[in-house]
Amino acid sequence: MSKITRDIEHGNFRDSENLIAELDRRLAEDDAAPNDTVSWEVIRADALARWNT
């Protein structure tokens, strides 16, 4: 079990219901379009390009 899951289950977030709803929304979005992704290599290259300019 991940730390975030434990924290949610133990109520360690003030807005845990909002967090759970947001995570559920993101999971549903991912399930609806599983191929709509960006690779880590692309994310890293874009971030490095911004920081190195």
C-alpha positions in Angstrom: 0.0 0.0 0.0 1.4 3.4 -0.9 1.9 6.2 1.5 -0.8 8.4 -0.1 -3.3 5.5 0.1 -2.5 5.1 3.8 -2.8 8.8 4.4 -6.1 9.0 2.6 -7.5 6.0 4.5 -6.3 7.5 7.9 -7.8 10.9 7.1 -4.4 12.7 7.1 -5.5 15.1 4.4 -7.8 18.0 5.3 -9.7 17.7 2.1 -9.4 13.9 1.6 -12.8 13.7 -0.1 -11.7 16.3 -2.6 -8.4 14.5 -3.2 -10.1 11.2 -3.7 -12.5 12.8 -6.2 -9.6 14.4 -8.1 -7.6 11.1 -8.2 -10.8 9.2 -9.3 -11.3 11.9 -12.1 -7.7 11.5 -13.2 -7.9 7.7 -13.2 -11.2 7.8 -15.3 -9.5 10.3 -17.7 -6.6 7.9 -18.1 -8.8 4.9 -18.5 -10.8 6.7 -21.2 -7.6 7.6 -23.2 -4.8 5.2 -22.2 -2.7 6.1 -25.2 -2.9 9.8 -24.6 0.5 9.9 -22.8 3.8 11.8 -22.9 7.0 9.8 -22.3 9.3 10.7 -19.5 12.0 11.5 -22.0 9.8 14.1 -23.7 8.8 15.7 -20.4 12.5 15.8 -19.2 13.7 17.3 -22.5 11.0 20.0 -22.4 11.8 20.8 -18.8 15.5 21.0 -19.5 15.0 23.2 -22.5 13.0 25.7 -20.4 15.5 25.7 -17.6 18.5 26.0 -19.8 17.3 29.1 -21.8 
